[in-house]
Amino acid sequence: MNHHISEHPSLQPFDISEYKGVRGKNFYDMDPALQRMVHRYSENFTPDHKKAMEDHIRKYGELVGGVLDELTEECHKEGKYGEVVKFDRTGKRIDFIKYSEEQKLARKISYDHGVVNLDFHPDWKYEFPHIHRYALTYLMNMNGEGGVACPLAMTDGIILALKKIGTEEQKKKYLPLVAGKGSPSHFMAGQYVTERVGGSNVSANRTIAKKLPNGKWELTGEKWFCSNPGDLWVTTAKMEGTNTVGMFLVPRIKENGELNGHHILRKKDIIGSRGKLTVEIIYDKVEAEEFGRPGHGLVNLIRYIIKTSRLHVGLGSSGNARRSVMEASEYAKFRTAYGKKILEFPSFTKTLAEMQILQTGNCFVNFRSANLSEKDHDAAEITVPLMKYKSSSQASYITQKAILTLGGNGIIGDFSPLPRLHNDSIINETWEGTHLIITDHCLHALQKPKVYTAFQSLLDELTKSSGNHQELKNAFEVFQTKRKELEHMIKNESKDWKDMNRVYIADVTYQVFLLAEFLEQAAYDMANKLPTKYLYFANGYAEMVRDGLEAPRQKEGVFFDPKAMETFLSF
């Protein structure tokens, strides 16, 4: 029997013919966990402030799910990535980064929306607290790094540092460039810290800063990872004749209009975060300004620049993971296998439920950590590096799981954003310190009596009413067991043992922190006589901690409870 090709049975529409992913939806409206955090951390705001904040966040959720998602996909195609332009047509050295129009527009939209600079918008009449700032960060990263998230994170750090330690002249000169509404600088700010010789060990920097008669500094050396070569960057160098590392500001163009004395060697071929360039650079008598007191370079770098970047990595990784869960859940509504919907397979629904529990919990503790940081709570010295480590590593785990839920379609770069999200999550695992570096910072903080006491007090506060609810008994018991394990490791194990097992110690610290957070969220609803979904989350996560991430789930647990599973899969 002859068929016209378009009528042939093998060419007819099938189960995913209408699948479009989640593009076009408002990503804020799709995320009850984020909405929960915005509500909880703005309970003391005035009604006008709270409404203005929610409207602003919701509008950005619309942009992220719509035009920004489209632009991000477009500027991550071959021929659209940024390139280094070494010379102009006359042979004059310009060392300029040329980005596609889609990339520049994506940056402009987020910057103009005030993602890190809303408090510099003259028409915004409220404060710009962490819950607002980092809700936007979380949403921004639902499209992955996108060539936008990393530059804005570094811009956020420079804005904070300028506010705190910048001279009045520096504030006047640079804040309009990196924070001012309508600034032409959509390449934003960068960080040039790492050198080949030292890696994360900044104190091993070999770049030398020489003081000039006019009060400025002249830098000579090499930087190995220059993230986002832009109009202004923060950098480090040893002050001539000393072993003291100073922190400096470097503008791309000097006051006389000439290119500052740097030479871009090449762009790096990195696995992810490809929307923005990372390059290698030579300082050949670069003109720089000291940023803060010269002798406090490392302290100020960590306090303002690195800490801000770590907050962004934590929240950004969580947003990255949330998008992955959203895509996997959406795909599951369409796909069939072996004659039935994949949501009918218990092993598949278990995987989706576990992803949802892990990501929702990570969202909660990241916002808790950001709130602690905003209040200068001593426990933030533990939680900020802990979130950077655990959020990024967990995002890699979740994005990989999401890819596998899509089967072969999961590894196709133009089918969904999942391959790009996965690669970006691996970059987040290395940026601002690898796991061994970051967990060392966590361990160091845990062994400070004042900080450890503050963390224990936080756990007490979060779980103070958990013992009053029979429904929370199992989760509370797991929390108490893991808390005792953590206390034993910190107080009784040898220094060498703790150093060797620092990653495990960080994992247990995270488990204790998240169990306490889930217990608090569930108890909050019970105390306010509200229906709570978080009892299921608390008990589900407790089972995963008690039995193991890949362990079989127990018949008496939430994973065999139809109402609990419905909650996870519809969240």
Buried (B, 14 or more C-beta within 10 A) or exposed (E): EEEEEEEEEEEEEEEBEEBEBBBEBBBBEBBEBBBBBBEBBBEEBEEEBBEBBBEBBBEBBBBBBBEBBBBBBBBBEEEBBBBBEBEEEEEEEBBBBEBBEBBBBBBBBBBBBBBBBBBBBEEBEBEBBBBBBBBBBBBBBBBBBBBBBBBBBBBBBBBBBBEEBBEEEBEEBBBBBBBBBEBEBBBBBBBBBBBEEBBBEBEBBEBBBBBEEEEBBBBBBBBBBBBBBBBBBBBBBBBEEEEBBBBBBBBBEBEEEEBBBBBBBEBBEBEBBBBBBBBBBBBBEBBBBBBBEBEBBBEBBBBBBBBBBBBBBBBBBBBBBBBBBBBBBBBBEBBEEEEEBBBEBEEBBBBBBBBBBBBBBBBBBBBBBBBBBBEEBBBBBBBBBBBBBBBBBBBBBBBBBBBEBBEEBBBEEEBBBBBBBBBBBBBBBBBBBBBEBBBBBBBBBBEBEEBBEBBBEBBEEBBEBBBEBEBBEBBBBBBBBBBEBBEEBBEEBEEEEBEEBBBEBBBBBBBBBBBBBBBBBBBBBBEEEEEBBBBBBBBBBBBBBBBEEEEEBEEEBBBEBEEBBEBBBEB
